[in-house]
Amino acid sequence: MVEILKKRTVTVRETTESKGETRLRDILAAVPGVKEVELLGTRELCIQYDLAKLRFRQIEENIRALGFELPNGFLSRWKRSWIDFTEENEYNNMMAKPAPCCSNPKGITSASRRK
């Protein structure tokens, strides 16, 4: 299967239950499909992952499970839902069977029967 690499920047907010961004980076780096996780500052992560194995939605779930919060404003939620929508479309298009080369694939109908 072909690798489709995606790179996203995520802003996270630490809660009382979380143990630090470096721990988050190390745990996310161990998730199958994640190629690279980089700390950009105290609140930002840059994550590169393979769309064929992992979706951004799953990364978000891991971030929340580790006790971190994602921005909850309207634009942030809209952006995440748009990412989810486009990734699902891209994955489904990648997995779809190729279209037939003509309007009569494998001779389903013959020219004599059309008349």
C-alpha atoms as one frame of an Amber mdcrd trajectory, in Angstrom:
protein
   0.000   0.000   0.000   1.218   3.485  -0.844   2.239   5.798   1.983   0.367
   9.082   2.154   2.217  11.298   4.587   0.364  14.093   6.346   1.876  16.771
   8.527  -0.250  18.645  11.069   0.504  21.197  13.760  -1.524  20.761  16.931
  -1.910  23.167  19.813  -2.388  21.366  23.123  -3.201  22.625  26.570  -1.883
  20.791  29.589  -4.320  19.825  32.345  -3.702  18.734  35.924  -3.846  15.081
  34.799  -1.219  15.413  32.055   2.474  14.770  32.656   4.151  17.117  30.166
   4.581  17.663  26.446   7.753  15.559  26.223   5.859  12.537  27.559   3.081
  13.236  25.045   5.653  13.433  22.244   7.237  10.133  23.250   3.916   8.293
  23.510   2.595   9.658  20.199   5.868   8.725  18.473   5.244   5.090  19.496
   1.780   4.958  17.875   1.795   2.803  14.689   1.609   5.063  11.628   3.250
   8.094  13.264   6.489   8.935  11.476   7.681  11.953  13.462   6.580  14.094
  16.390   8.336  17.381  17.067   7.823  19.911  19.853   7.580  23.407  18.382
   7.154  25.198  21.678   5.554  24.661  25.023   2.101  24.178  23.528   2.573
  23.024  19.929   3.332  19.656  18.360   4.130  18.945  14.733   3.018  15.424
  13.835   3.798  13.569  10.617   1.813  10.372  10.022   0.793   7.887   7.344
  -2.849   8.296   6.317  -3.025   4.665   5.181  -2.502   3.545   8.801  -3.767
   6.391  10.962  -6.210   9.317  10.897  -5.887  12.652  12.639  -9.046  11.828
  14.605  -7.207   8.899  16.219  -4.280  11.160  17.115  -6.734  13.582  18.764
  -8.236  10.735  20.781  -4.756   9.727  21.993  -3.984  13.320  22.980  -7.199
  13.555  24.993  -6.634  10.131  26.576  -3.258  11.347  27.867  -4.943  14.234
  29.696  -4.316  17.080  27.256  -6.950  19.389  25.821  -7.295  20.728  22.309
  -8.596  24.231  21.586 -12.382  24.210  21.736 -13.221  27.408  19.838 -15.508
  27.376  16.818 -12.715  27.728  14.232 -10.562  25.055  15.880 -13.437  22.557
  15.948 -14.366  23.420  12.349 -10.759  22.957  11.195 -10.539  19.543  12.886
 -13.830  18.415  11.388 -12.675  19.595   7.942  -9.420  17.631   8.346 -11.461
  14.561   9.337 -13.738  14.952   6.301 -10.926  15.415   3.778  -8.811  12.591
   5.203 -11.737  10.186   5.062 -12.390  11.167   1.431  -8.739  10.802   0.493
  -8.516   7.390   2.162 -11.728   6.162   0.490 -10.498   7.353  -2.918  -7.201
   5.583  -2.343  -8.994   2.322  -1.493 -11.548   2.519  -4.347 -11.269   0.172
  -7.298 -10.232   1.832 -10.559 -12.999   2.845 -12.937 -13.505   0.775 -16.116
 -11.778   1.956 -19.246 -14.955   2.131 -21.319 -18.702   2.541 -20.921 -19.248
  -1.189 -21.500 -16.940  -2.971 -19.057 -16.338  -6.661 -19.761 -19.022  -6.708
 -22.475 -21.947  -6.519 -20.084 -24.163  -5.316 -22.888 -23.537  -5.996 -26.539
 -24.078  -3.538 -29.365 -26.646  -5.889 -30.988 -28.889  -5.858 -27.917 -28.975
  -2.072 -27.772 -30.866  -1.767 -31.066
